[in-house]
Amino acid sequence: MKVNVIGGGPAGLYFAILAKKAWPQTRITVFERNRPDDTFGFGVVFSDETLDTFETYDRESYRAIVGHFAYWDDIEIHFRGTTHRIGGNGFCGCSRGTLLKILGRRARSLGVEIRYQSEISPLDPITRDADLVVVADGINSRMREAFAGKFKPSVDLRPNFFSWMGSTRPFDAFTFFFRETEHGIFIGHCYQYEPQRSTWITETDPQTFARAGLDQLDEAASARFVEGLFAKELQGHRLITNRSIWRNFPTIRCERWVADNMVLLGDAKATAHFSIGSGTKLAMEDGIALYEAFRSTGGRDVAAALAQFESQRREEVEKTQHSADVSLVWFEHVDRFWHMDPTRFAFGLMTRSKAITYDNLALRAPEFVKQADRVVAREVRSLGFDADTSQPLPPMFQPFRLRSLALENRVVVSPMCQYSSQDGMPNDWHLVHYGSRAIGGAGLMFTEMTDVSKEARISLGCAGMYSDAHEAAWKRIVDFVHAQSNTKFCLQLGHAGRKGATKLMWEGIDEPLPEGAWPIISASPLPYFPYSAVPREMTRADMDQAIADYVAATKRGLHAGFDMVEMHAAHGYLLASFISPLTNTRRDEYGGSLENRLRFPLEVFRAMRAVWPDEKPMSVRISATDWVDGGLTGDDAVEVARAFADAGCDLIDVSTGQTVADAQPVFGRMFQTPFSDQIRNEASLATMCVGAITTADQVNTIIAAGRADLVALARPHLVDPYFSMKAAAWYGAPGIHCPPQYLAGKEQIFRNSARDREEWRDLRRKAKPKGHRDTWKEAAE
């Protein structure tokens, strides 16, 4: 088989090494436009895990790599006069030029032909004259662009500017510097990659870049600027440049990685932001994945191998890109966190990409996590609680206050429609459902969306609060919750709007009722699906009736004994349909600008607040983004949240989407939390986050980082009402309430969890990487 590799970077060279080693008869030629000794960039980063992978696949090149790396175990964060040093990370830096020389030598020793200074045209017949063409020619891939119609690339040019330089200052940790200047904030990402050489990436936002006049400076002048900026941090050392121009990072994605006999690898295929240090790692792992695809399909079936490569590799690459996207957004909005306690700031930096969590850090750097716990405990003391700041509880078990309402912990049972009512009446199912979850120990529990009128229902199975009988039925449940637990109970009130008169969830989500439907209303006469019923555009009389319904339901909630009320203004329901420009096309004073679109929802909220006691809190659930171009954005959500806060809202319940049927949400762990983070830290408002949060570890991570004040979990509570009790046992928080009937069970789970946690810690300690530093010493000897 004949293979042409376009580009002599890490991806192409590593695939060539593995393929030639496995199938020596394969003719592999690497075409590289540069000379062998040309070096661009400075250091690259690998984790211990990545080094393990390299050792598995080619021990010879692995030993050469670790013989030339600089190893560190710590991350050091310099912020506002403080320094946090966090161990247990296990990374190494290696010169990019050295890495390419090592891989080039190894490839040639196996019989791979490398043609340097070969600038070949994508349309030259020699390029395609092979059984397999590996396209690994980097971010600015000429091959990818020449065949863009087949690969369908997209480029997201991020707003921050960065310059990749080097320095002679040594580092013994991956180091972040944060410097506030008259122009704005600058960030230094620094790490050593060989003796007397380190990478120094400087990053800043576009406004600061312009104010500093960096767009007017050439490479040498900008290096002198950065030297002055970080003079203290450079400690007398100079910066080194090598094509160190200021630029914006391009996040590249391709709909297809394979076209005919061509396959994209490395940065030609997909890029991951430098803040997670995964670019070269991804490239070499691409080479491994392509080799594995050929090995598992027999080594010669190009079509089968390429199909397998794309199908099996894509998920891992997209996961890494997602982590990189979350990480880069943190740096783009670092001013959002500038007011934070330095320990909380450092904790947020460490956990920004979701790859590292509270529990990870507790194993790696237990004292640092204790410092983060103390930050939360001090915050709790400022709310009037007697919190222990010397030996604080984990963040999820710290109390919280909303007006006069004191919550024992930060865990919330999210509102979850049960579709089990008859004529809006909650029944024994609801008594058991809510009662068991309250006994489970959550600090706060929400009802499902409870409708303010018969016509406000989503389905025939939805609960309501529009009759004396409903009020009495809910009071029975509320009384049980209060008598048997310390969980507080919030009534969520809503109106389905254009999403009403539909089937039960398990019969067909948002599908209209085939019979027995009722007239539906919305901000504008737009159906949810093309086949959905068309709602009537609300008149002033409709608005007045809706306000009256909300007020009546709020009063009933007070009579039933609820501790809190939430107004549902999310997910495309009635009030949300006014807020989003995608569902509000009105031409009167309730349409147009965001201020106008908020007018009616605010009228409803103010009317509810007027009849709800001042000492009791109220919240509003919003969709912070519509996940559609032209819809609501995170910046809009900040303004929406501020408007409700000004009207007396105490907590913003931050959800997203479900506004229109063609939304394109970006799912993943804790995927909606960044919007809560933005609202909390830009608008200085209390928030509750929801969405794909499944573990106590994630709850602690979110609270400790200051991304939300409360964390709501839905599906985990469906299958485990005692989620909070189990977490309290695991983390050793014995104060969690338990009914006397269940105390023996509580005592047992606390004993068992204490033992299991110690065993888990021991196993994790033993599972630490074997130490590539030792291999480095062996190689050097």
BAFIFI-42627 format. One line per field, with one value per residue (C-alpha): residue number from 1; y, x, z. Coordinates in Angstrom, 2 decimals. Example, Ala and Ser with C-alpha at 12.3 -4.5 7.8 and 13.67 -1.06 7.14 Angstrom:
BEGIN
lonu <- [1;2]
yy <- [-4.50;-1.06]
xx <- [12.30;13.67]
zz <- [7.80;7.14]
//
This chain:
BEGIN
lonu <- [1;2;3;4;5;6;7;8;9;10;11;12;13;14;15;16;17;18;19;20;21;22;23;24;25;26;27;28;29;30;31;32;33;34;35;36;37;38;39;40;41;42;43;44;45;46;47;48;49;50;51;52;53;54;55;56;57;58;59;60;61;62;63;64;65;66;67;68;69;70;71;72;73;74;75;76;77;78;79;80;81;82;83;84;85;86;87;88;89;90;91;92;93;94;95;96;97;98;99;100;101;102;103;104;105;106;107;108;109;110;111;112;113;114;115;116;117;118;119;120;121;122;123;124;125;126;127;128;129;130;131;132;133;134;135;136;137;138;139;140;141;142;143;144;145;146;147;148;149;150;151;152;153;154;155;156;157;158;159;160;161;162;163;164;165;166;167;168;169;170;171;172;173;174;175;176;177;178;179;180;181;182;183;184;185;186;187;188;189;190;191;192;193;194;195;196;197;198;199;200;201;202;203;204;205;206;207;208;209;210;211;212;213;214;215;216;217;218;219;220;221;222;223;224;225;226;227;228;229;230;231;232;233;234;235;236;237;238;239;240;241;242;243;244;245;246;247;248;249;250;251;252;253;254;255;256;257;258;259;260;261;262;263;264;265;266;267;268;269;270;271;272;273;274;275;276;277;278;279;280;281;282;283;284;285;286;287;288;289;290;291;292;293;294;295;296;297;298;299;300;301;302;303;304;305;306;307;308;309;310;311;312;313;314;315;316;317;318;319;320;321;322;323;324;325;326;327;328;329;330;331;332;333;334;335;336;337;338;339;340;341;342;343;344;345;346;347;348;349;350;351;352;353;354;355;356;357;358;359;360;361;362;363;364;365;366;367;368;369;370;371;372;373;374;375;376;377;378;379;380;381;382;383;384;385;386;387;388;389;390;391;392;393;394;395;396;397;398;399;400;401;402;403;404;405;406;407;408;409;410;411;412;413;414;415;416;417;418;419;420;421;422;423;424;425;426;427;428;429;430;431;432;433;434;435;436;437;438;439;440;441;442;443;444;445;446;447;448;449;450;451;452;453;454;455;456;457;458;459;460;461;462;463;464;465;466;467;468;469;470;471;472;473;474;475;476;477;478;479;480;481;482;483;484;485;486;487;488;489;490;491;492;493;494;495;496;497;498;499;500;501;502;503;504;505;506;507;508;509;510;511;512;513;514;515;516;517;518;519;520;521;522;523;524;525;526;527;528;529;530;531;532;533;534;535;536;537;538;539;540;541;542;543;544;545;546;547;548;549;550;551;552;553;554;555;556;557;558;559;560;561;562;563;564;565;566;567;568;569;570;571;572;573;574;575;576;577;578;579;580;581;582;583;584;585;586;587;588;589;590;591;592;593;594;595;596;597;598;599;600;601;602;603;604;605;606;607;608;609;610;611;612;613;614;615;616;617;618;619;620;621;622;623;624;625;626;627;628;629;630;631;632;633;634;635;636;637;638;639;640;641;642;643;644;645;646;647;648;649;650;651;652;653;654;655;656;657;658;659;660;661;662;663;664;665;666;667;668;669;670;671;672;673;674;675;676;677;678;679;680;681;682;683;684;685;686;687;688;689;690;691;692;693;694;695;696;697;698;699;700;701;702;703;704;705;706;707;708;709;710;711;712;713;714;715;716;717;718;719;720;721;722;723;724;725;726;727;728;729;730;731;732;733;734;735;736;737;738;739;740;741;742;743;744;745;746;747;748;749;750;751;752;753;754;755;756;757;758;759;760;761;762;763;764;765;766;767;768;769;770;771;772;773;774;775;776;777;778;779;780;781]
yy <- [0.00;3.52;6.33;10.06;12.18;15.90;17.74;16.73;17.67;15.38;13.86;12.77;11.66;9.59;7.79;7.14;5.63;3.32;2.26;1.59;-0.37;-2.54;-2.96;-2.50;-3.13;-0.01;2.85;5.98;9.41;12.53;15.87;18.79;22.37;23.46;22.53;19.92;22.53;25.11;25.61;27.47;27.91;26.92;24.17;21.58;19.95;16.33;14.84;11.72;9.87;10.90;9.78;6.39;6.13;7.03;4.39;1.77;2.49;3.22;2.91;4.14;7.55;7.71;7.32;9.96;12.37;11.94;12.29;15.88;17.09;19.37;17.75;19.47;18.39;21.76;24.55;28.00;30.85;34.46;36.70;40.06;39.69;36.07;32.80;29.44;26.35;23.22;19.87;16.47;17.43;15.52;17.32;17.72;20.29;19.49;21.69;21.45;21.54;18.75;16.68;16.97;15.98;12.94;11.82;12.55;10.49;7.64;7.64;7.62;4.81;2.68;3.46;6.35;8.81;12.46;15.09;18.41;21.71;20.03;22.61;20.59;21.81;20.14;19.70;18.24;14.61;13.47;14.57;12.21;9.46;7.05;4.53;6.78;10.51;11.71;15.45;16.78;20.20;22.23;25.02;26.72;23.46;24.06;20.58;21.15;24.42;23.01;20.32;22.43;21.30;17.76;18.39;21.34;23.16;25.96;28.40;30.18;33.01;33.72;37.36;37.34;38.19;36.17;36.10;32.98;33.88;32.23;33.30;32.28;32.28;28.77;27.49;24.55;24.70;25.50;29.13;31.62;35.34;37.79;41.43;44.38;47.52;50.89;49.27;46.20;42.65;40.60;36.89;34.99;31.21;30.00;26.69;25.39;22.97;22.56;24.03;27.84;27.89;28.39;29.13;32.50;33.04;36.42;36.80;39.72;40.78;42.85;46.08;45.89;44.96;48.10;50.42;49.21;50.00;46.50;46.54;49.24;47.34;44.98;41.71;43.19;46.15;43.99;41.74;44.78;45.78;42.37;42.48;45.73;44.39;41.29;42.76;41.53;38.05;37.75;38.41;40.05;37.48;38.41;37.26;35.36;35.73;33.33;34.49;35.83;37.87;38.79;36.83;35.35;31.63;29.77;26.92;24.66;21.97;19.88;18.16;15.38;14.21;11.77;12.42;9.70;8.40;11.53;11.86;14.92;14.67;17.11;20.84;20.41;18.49;20.18;22.61;22.84;26.07;26.35;26.91;23.15;22.24;19.51;20.48;18.23;15.54;15.47;15.36;12.38;10.58;11.12;9.24;6.44;6.28;6.10;3.35;1.43;1.80;0.19;-2.52;-3.55;-3.66;-5.72;-3.02;-2.58;-1.70;2.09;2.81;0.64;2.04;5.66;5.08;3.50;6.26;8.99;7.20;6.13;9.09;11.91;11.63;11.92;14.87;16.69;16.10;17.64;20.56;21.10;21.21;23.64;25.82;26.01;26.77;29.53;31.25;31.46;33.35;35.53;36.66;36.72;40.18;38.46;36.76;39.60;40.54;37.02;35.91;34.78;31.19;30.97;32.55;29.89;27.12;28.39;28.47;24.90;23.58;25.79;23.03;20.47;18.01;18.69;18.71;19.20;15.53;15.44;18.42;17.04;14.09;16.14;19.20;18.64;21.78;23.93;22.44;23.14;26.77;26.83;25.32;28.08;30.73;29.33;29.05;32.69;33.67;31.70;33.51;36.79;35.55;35.25;31.54;30.17;28.30;26.61;28.20;26.16;22.73;23.66;21.32;20.78;23.57;21.58;21.19;24.84;26.65;29.46;32.25;33.85;36.65;34.93;31.45;29.41;26.35;23.63;22.84;23.79;20.70;21.29;18.81;20.30;20.80;17.67;17.27;14.03;14.13;12.17;14.56;14.34;17.67;19.36;17.55;16.30;12.89;10.07;9.76;13.33;12.80;9.87;11.54;14.78;13.22;10.71;13.30;15.66;12.88;12.37;15.58;18.17;21.76;22.90;21.13;22.46;21.33;20.47;23.35;23.91;25.62;28.75;27.81;24.86;26.38;26.91;23.19;21.49;18.24;16.53;15.12;18.45;19.69;22.89;25.51;27.05;25.66;25.20;21.45;21.95;24.15;21.55;18.73;20.68;21.65;17.96;17.43;20.60;19.70;16.24;17.71;20.21;17.65;14.94;16.87;20.12;20.52;23.78;23.63;25.99;26.22;26.74;28.46;28.56;28.75;26.51;29.09;27.78;24.48;23.63;21.03;18.36;14.65;13.23;13.19;9.41;9.52;12.09;15.19;18.43;16.58;18.14;16.29;14.46;15.30;17.25;20.12;23.61;26.99;28.12;31.61;33.08;36.34;35.85;33.41;31.09;27.29;25.39;22.69;23.11;20.52;22.15;24.14;27.85;29.94;33.10;36.28;37.55;40.59;43.02;41.18;37.91;39.53;40.82;37.38;35.72;38.18;37.46;33.71;34.03;36.20;33.79;30.82;32.70;33.38;29.73;28.78;30.98;29.37;25.91;26.77;26.86;28.49;30.08;30.73;30.61;32.14;29.99;32.22;29.70;26.86;28.59;28.65;31.67;34.20;32.98;33.49;37.22;37.43;35.72;37.61;34.28;33.90;37.53;39.38;41.84;45.42;46.95;48.04;44.37;43.58;44.85;45.75;43.52;46.14;45.89;42.10;41.96;44.28;41.63;39.05;41.83;42.85;39.29;39.05;42.36;41.35;38.05;39.78;42.19;39.36;37.24;38.12;40.32;37.90;35.03;34.73;34.47;33.15;33.25;30.50;31.85;30.42;32.14;31.34;30.05;28.15;29.72;32.60;35.69;34.43;35.26;35.22;35.08;38.86;39.24;36.88;39.20;42.05;39.83;38.74;42.30;43.38;40.69;41.40;45.05;43.89;41.89;38.53;36.84;33.96;33.41;29.79;29.51;27.06;27.32;26.58;24.71;27.97;26.85;23.41;23.96;24.90;23.48;23.14;22.12;19.31;18.00;17.76;20.86;22.38;25.18;26.18;28.79;30.88;30.76;31.70;34.71;36.00;35.45;37.12;39.89;40.91;39.97;37.99;34.70;31.91;28.29;26.15;23.09;20.76;17.47;17.78;14.26;13.94;15.45;16.12;18.39;20.18;20.92;22.05;24.51;26.04;26.26;27.99;30.53;29.52;29.22;29.46;26.49;23.40;21.64;17.99;16.34;12.83;11.80;12.54;10.55;7.30;8.18;10.27;9.92;11.50;14.16;11.70;9.47;12.46;13.66;10.23;10.22;13.69;13.30;15.89;14.31;17.31;16.40;15.86;12.33;11.23;9.10;6.11;6.05;6.92;3.39;3.48;6.85;5.60;2.58;4.47;6.98;4.17;2.37;5.53;6.57;3.18;3.21;6.71;5.77;2.72;4.88;7.38;4.60;3.14;6.53;7.19;3.83;4.49;7.60;7.57;5.58;8.67;9.56;11.65;8.32;7.27;10.62;9.95;6.49;7.90;10.61;7.99]
xx <- [0.00;1.16;0.60;1.21;1.31;0.87;2.55;5.44;3.85;3.25;0.01;1.36;4.75;3.32;0.89;3.75;5.84;3.09;1.99;5.52;6.37;3.26;3.42;7.05;6.13;3.93;5.46;5.02;6.16;5.85;5.76;6.81;7.00;9.64;13.29;14.26;15.70;12.91;11.23;8.00;6.51;8.14;7.02;4.26;2.57;1.75;0.06;1.21;-1.72;-0.64;2.93;1.58;-0.13;3.05;4.99;2.42;2.54;6.21;8.64;11.62;10.15;8.66;12.06;13.53;10.70;10.98;14.74;14.19;11.28;10.87;8.59;6.36;3.68;2.26;0.13;0.85;-1.66;-0.61;-3.65;-4.02;-0.94;-1.59;0.00;-1.73;0.36;-1.67;0.05;-0.79;-1.11;1.71;2.63;5.72;6.87;8.92;10.33;8.17;11.28;12.88;9.70;9.58;13.24;12.66;9.64;11.39;14.45;12.30;10.21;13.29;14.87;11.83;12.06;9.60;10.67;10.44;10.70;11.45;10.93;8.22;5.51;3.07;-0.21;-3.40;-4.39;-1.02;-1.54;1.37;-0.61;-3.51;-1.46;-1.65;-3.99;-4.22;-3.63;-3.18;-3.87;-1.92;-0.83;-1.98;-4.41;-3.95;-4.37;-4.31;-5.66;-8.66;-9.47;-8.99;-11.56;-13.72;-16.84;-16.16;-14.77;-17.11;-14.91;-16.07;-13.87;-14.87;-12.37;-12.34;-12.31;-9.28;-5.86;-2.78;0.90;3.05;6.53;9.30;11.53;14.74;13.13;12.96;9.72;9.10;5.30;2.77;2.24;-0.57;0.00;-2.92;-1.94;-4.36;-3.16;-4.54;-5.49;-7.18;-6.32;-3.46;-2.93;0.35;0.34;3.88;5.72;9.24;9.97;13.76;16.61;16.62;13.64;9.98;6.82;5.20;1.73;0.18;-3.58;-6.00;-9.46;-9.98;-10.78;-7.59;-5.61;-6.83;-6.37;-2.78;-2.08;-0.77;-2.28;0.26;3.36;5.59;6.89;9.93;8.05;5.25;7.83;9.30;5.77;5.15;8.56;7.55;4.12;5.51;8.85;8.38;7.39;10.22;12.75;15.24;14.89;14.12;11.39;12.15;10.09;9.47;6.66;5.12;2.39;-0.80;-3.74;-7.11;-7.42;-9.36;-11.54;-11.79;-14.40;-15.17;-18.45;-16.46;-12.91;-12.85;-13.27;-12.48;-9.01;-8.15;-8.36;-7.75;-5.53;-4.38;-5.07;-6.17;-9.15;-9.92;-8.28;-8.46;-7.62;-4.12;-5.53;-5.99;-2.70;-4.15;-3.26;-0.23;-1.80;-4.87;-2.66;-0.62;-3.69;-5.24;-2.27;-2.83;-6.57;-5.96;-3.40;-5.85;-8.58;-6.33;-5.15;-8.71;-9.81;-6.88;-4.37;-5.26;-8.97;-8.72;-12.44;-13.31;-10.45;-11.31;-14.99;-14.08;-11.60;-14.17;-16.97;-14.89;-12.55;-15.05;-16.62;-13.30;-12.16;-15.47;-15.32;-11.85;-12.98;-15.95;-13.62;-11.39;-14.38;-15.49;-11.92;-11.33;-14.61;-13.37;-10.29;-12.33;-14.43;-11.82;-13.04;-16.29;-14.33;-11.97;-13.95;-13.74;-11.75;-8.37;-8.85;-12.25;-10.74;-8.01;-10.54;-12.60;-9.52;-8.60;-12.13;-12.98;-13.04;-14.91;-12.02;-10.97;-13.56;-13.84;-13.14;-10.18;-8.64;-9.37;-7.10;-4.42;-4.37;-6.45;-5.29;-6.21;-9.73;-10.01;-9.15;-11.95;-14.32;-13.39;-14.22;-17.74;-18.05;-17.04;-19.63;-22.23;-21.29;-21.97;-25.54;-26.05;-25.32;-22.96;-20.70;-17.47;-14.66;-11.83;-13.18;-15.88;-18.38;-18.19;-19.93;-23.08;-23.82;-23.44;-26.73;-28.15;-30.63;-33.28;-34.98;-36.16;-36.03;-33.07;-32.06;-30.03;-27.98;-27.54;-29.14;-32.44;-35.00;-35.65;-39.21;-40.18;-43.56;-45.23;-48.18;-50.14;-52.92;-56.60;-58.28;-55.22;-55.54;-52.38;-52.97;-51.31;-48.62;-47.59;-47.72;-45.30;-43.16;-42.61;-42.68;-39.93;-37.66;-38.14;-37.17;-34.08;-32.59;-32.47;-32.45;-35.15;-37.73;-39.81;-43.20;-43.64;-44.86;-48.27;-50.73;-52.66;-55.80;-57.38;-56.45;-52.85;-52.06;-49.50;-51.44;-54.42;-52.05;-50.63;-51.11;-52.99;-53.64;-56.90;-59.55;-60.17;-59.76;-56.31;-55.29;-56.43;-54.64;-51.41;-51.75;-51.88;-48.53;-46.94;-47.97;-46.39;-43.14;-42.93;-43.85;-41.41;-38.41;-36.45;-36.77;-38.32;-40.99;-41.37;-44.49;-43.61;-46.44;-46.74;-48.86;-48.12;-49.08;-48.55;-47.16;-50.47;-53.12;-50.53;-50.15;-48.54;-44.75;-44.53;-47.19;-45.41;-43.57;-45.26;-47.58;-51.09;-54.01;-55.98;-59.20;-60.30;-57.87;-58.57;-57.79;-54.20;-52.68;-49.21;-47.38;-47.76;-49.72;-46.77;-47.09;-44.33;-44.09;-45.49;-48.12;-48.89;-52.02;-51.73;-52.13;-54.19;-52.18;-52.95;-55.17;-55.13;-58.13;-56.18;-53.27;-55.52;-57.06;-53.63;-52.45;-55.56;-54.94;-51.33;-52.35;-55.09;-52.71;-50.07;-52.62;-53.61;-49.95;-49.69;-52.78;-51.35;-48.21;-45.51;-42.26;-41.51;-43.07;-41.42;-42.76;-41.96;-40.80;-38.72;-38.91;-41.19;-44.22;-46.51;-44.29;-41.17;-42.92;-42.99;-39.32;-37.77;-37.60;-38.11;-41.62;-42.63;-43.32;-45.81;-45.89;-47.44;-45.77;-45.23;-42.99;-39.79;-37.05;-36.09;-37.52;-40.87;-40.80;-40.25;-43.18;-45.91;-43.83;-42.83;-46.48;-47.27;-44.33;-45.06;-48.68;-47.55;-44.97;-47.64;-49.71;-46.79;-45.41;-42.33;-40.47;-40.91;-38.69;-39.69;-37.73;-38.07;-37.06;-35.67;-34.22;-30.85;-30.36;-32.56;-29.63;-30.57;-29.01;-31.15;-32.56;-31.74;-28.08;-26.26;-25.84;-29.61;-30.14;-28.16;-30.51;-33.58;-32.33;-31.61;-35.11;-36.72;-34.35;-35.36;-38.99;-38.27;-36.98;-34.58;-33.27;-32.82;-33.45;-31.23;-32.30;-31.97;-33.69;-36.89;-38.18;-38.32;-38.29;-35.14;-32.82;-29.28;-28.24;-24.67;-25.23;-22.71;-22.06;-23.34;-23.97;-26.24;-24.07;-22.02;-25.17;-25.80;-22.15;-22.53;-25.69;-24.39;-21.04;-21.98;-25.29;-24.34;-27.57;-28.28;-28.73;-29.76;-28.27;-29.81;-29.04;-27.07;-25.80;-25.65;-23.18;-22.45;-18.93;-20.37;-22.55;-19.52;-17.52;-20.20;-20.75;-17.05;-16.26;-19.05;-20.97;-24.30;-25.70;-28.07;-27.82;-30.94;-30.89;-33.79;-33.14;-30.78;-33.61;-36.10;-34.23;-32.67;-34.79;-31.99;-29.30;-28.57;-28.46;-25.99;-23.82;-23.86;-22.65;-19.89;-18.61;-19.16;-21.89;-23.84;-26.10;-28.43;-31.97;-33.35;-36.75;-36.47;-37.94;-34.88;-32.11;-30.71;-30.27;-28.56;-26.11;-25.24;-24.67;-22.45;-20.32;-20.03;-19.33;-16.50;-14.84;-15.51;-14.14;-10.85;-10.56;-11.31;-8.63;-6.10;-6.90;-6.61;-3.27;-1.95;-3.26;-1.10;1.04;4.23;6.33;7.73;10.33;12.05;11.98;13.48;16.37;16.86;16.92;19.37;21.67]
zz <- [0.00;-0.81;1.70;1.23;4.38;3.74;6.59;8.80;12.10;15.11;13.75;10.39;11.67;14.51;12.22;9.80;12.62;13.83;10.37;9.08;12.23;11.82;8.03;6.90;3.26;3.19;1.15;3.25;2.08;4.22;2.38;4.58;3.32;5.87;6.35;8.99;11.35;11.00;14.37;14.95;18.39;21.62;24.00;23.86;26.86;27.67;30.72;32.52;30.97;27.48;28.15;29.23;25.84;23.96;25.88;24.94;21.21;20.54;23.41;21.36;20.58;24.08;25.71;23.43;24.29;28.06;27.76;26.62;28.69;31.69;34.26;36.80;39.23;40.30;38.92;40.34;40.16;40.80;41.32;43.05;45.21;46.17;45.06;45.09;44.35;43.59;43.25;41.85;38.18;36.45;33.20;31.09;28.60;25.52;22.79;19.68;17.51;19.52;19.35;15.56;15.27;17.49;15.49;12.19;13.15;14.38;11.18;8.95;10.96;10.13;6.42;6.09;3.38;4.47;1.74;3.37;1.54;-0.54;-1.12;-3.17;-4.57;-3.34;-6.97;-8.07;-9.22;-7.02;-3.98;-4.60;-6.22;-3.28;-1.72;1.35;1.69;5.28;5.44;8.42;7.21;10.20;11.06;7.70;5.77;2.02;1.41;3.69;1.99;-1.51;-0.73;1.56;-0.29;0.91;4.39;5.13;7.65;9.94;11.83;15.04;15.47;19.21;20.36;22.67;21.26;22.19;21.35;21.69;22.90;24.86;27.70;29.44;32.88;34.39;35.97;38.26;37.81;35.11;36.03;35.44;35.93;36.04;35.67;35.86;34.07;33.05;29.74;31.22;32.25;30.76;31.38;31.17;30.55;31.29;31.52;31.06;28.22;28.41;30.50;30.34;27.99;28.73;26.80;27.57;26.07;26.72;26.31;26.58;25.52;22.34;24.21;26.27;23.16;21.39;24.39;24.80;21.14;20.47;17.01;16.13;17.32;15.36;16.77;18.49;19.95;21.28;22.97;24.70;25.76;27.32;29.02;30.67;31.53;33.28;34.40;37.97;36.83;34.29;37.07;34.72;31.93;28.34;26.02;22.81;19.65;16.79;14.53;17.75;16.17;18.01;16.67;17.51;18.19;15.47;16.72;13.67;13.15;10.08;9.31;7.65;8.27;5.36;1.63;-0.90;0.08;2.11;5.91;8.08;11.18;13.83;13.56;9.96;11.34;14.66;17.06;20.86;22.66;24.15;27.66;28.09;26.39;24.19;20.62;20.16;22.34;20.07;16.98;18.10;19.42;15.97;14.54;17.04;16.29;12.53;13.02;15.24;12.61;10.00;12.40;13.31;9.65;8.38;7.44;3.77;3.52;3.25;3.02;6.03;8.10;7.37;8.14;11.46;12.30;11.82;13.68;16.66;17.04;16.69;20.15;21.97;19.85;20.32;24.08;24.18;22.03;24.35;27.37;25.50;24.58;28.21;29.28;26.74;27.68;31.28;30.11;27.77;30.74;33.49;34.53;35.60;38.43;39.33;42.45;43.89;46.89;45.47;46.65;44.97;41.85;41.82;42.41;39.48;37.27;38.18;37.52;34.52;31.87;34.04;33.64;37.24;40.02;43.76;44.50;42.07;43.82;47.28;46.42;44.70;46.94;50.09;51.87;48.89;48.87;52.60;51.84;49.26;51.83;54.26;51.65;51.34;55.13;55.58;52.98;54.94;58.16;56.39;55.82;59.56;60.04;62.68;60.27;61.35;59.35;60.88;59.89;57.41;55.83;52.05;50.10;49.26;52.97;53.84;54.55;52.46;53.09;50.87;52.80;56.03;54.50;55.76;53.72;55.44;52.33;48.68;47.11;45.31;43.98;40.56;39.27;37.35;35.68;36.76;34.34;36.94;37.99;37.12;36.42;37.87;41.21;42.95;44.49;46.42;43.75;44.47;48.24;47.98;45.30;47.21;50.66;49.93;48.36;51.28;53.71;51.52;52.91;50.09;51.30;48.89;46.75;43.86;42.71;39.09;36.95;38.54;36.23;37.16;35.23;33.49;30.11;31.29;31.42;29.21;29.25;30.84;33.47;34.69;38.25;38.95;41.60;40.47;42.83;46.54;46.05;44.50;47.40;49.93;48.10;47.97;51.65;52.56;50.79;52.18;55.72;55.37;54.04;56.90;59.55;58.45;57.11;57.19;53.43;52.28;49.58;46.59;44.43;40.76;38.91;35.15;32.03;29.04;26.41;22.87;24.24;25.88;25.03;24.20;24.94;28.07;27.86;27.37;24.66;22.49;23.69;22.58;20.20;20.15;21.67;18.97;20.80;23.84;23.17;24.48;22.86;23.45;23.62;23.24;22.67;18.91;16.70;16.02;16.39;18.17;15.48;11.97;12.95;16.32;16.98;16.19;19.36;19.53;20.05;23.53;23.89;26.79;28.22;28.00;29.83;32.60;33.03;33.15;35.79;37.85;37.53;38.66;41.61;42.67;42.45;44.47;47.22;47.22;47.53;50.61;52.14;51.38;53.37;50.68;51.76;48.40;44.99;41.57;38.38;35.35;32.49;30.55;28.01;25.54;27.82;27.96;29.75;27.96;24.63;25.38;26.35;23.31;20.00;18.24;19.64;20.10;16.85;18.34;17.11;20.21;23.45;24.39;21.41;19.85;22.33;25.24;27.58;25.82;25.64;29.40;30.11;30.51;32.43;34.82;35.23;36.24;38.63;40.34;40.85;42.41;44.60;45.86;47.37;48.57;52.05;52.10;54.37;51.91;48.82;45.18;42.21;38.43;36.03;32.77;29.57;29.48;25.79;23.00;21.41;18.06;16.13;16.62;19.91;23.52;24.56;27.86;27.78;27.32;30.26;32.53;31.65;32.10;35.51;36.60;35.60;37.74;40.63;40.53;40.78;43.95;42.71;45.15;43.03;39.30;38.30;35.24;32.56;28.76;25.49;24.64;23.20;19.58;18.00;15.88;18.76;18.72;22.37;23.18;25.66;28.16;31.88;33.70;30.27;31.50;34.46;32.50;32.13;35.87;36.33;34.06;35.73;39.26;38.70;36.28;37.85;41.46;41.87;43.61;41.06;40.89;38.13;36.50;33.63;33.41;36.98;38.35;41.24;44.63;43.38;40.67;43.22;45.40;42.37;41.26;44.72;45.59;42.28;42.78;39.67;41.49;45.00;44.71;42.52;41.24;40.19;38.40;37.06;39.88;42.32;40.25;40.84;44.20;46.61;49.18;47.02;49.66;52.57;50.73;49.83;53.45;54.55;51.94;52.89;56.61;57.17;60.07;60.66;57.80;59.06;59.24;60.58;63.74;61.91;59.62;62.09;62.22;58.45;58.66;61.29;59.18;55.93;57.72;59.18;55.86;53.90;56.22;55.64;51.89;51.51;53.14;50.92;47.87;48.86;49.31;45.91;44.22;45.88;44.70;41.19;40.72;37.54;37.91;37.43;34.03;35.84;36.67;33.03;32.15;34.55;33.05;29.53;30.53;32.03]
//
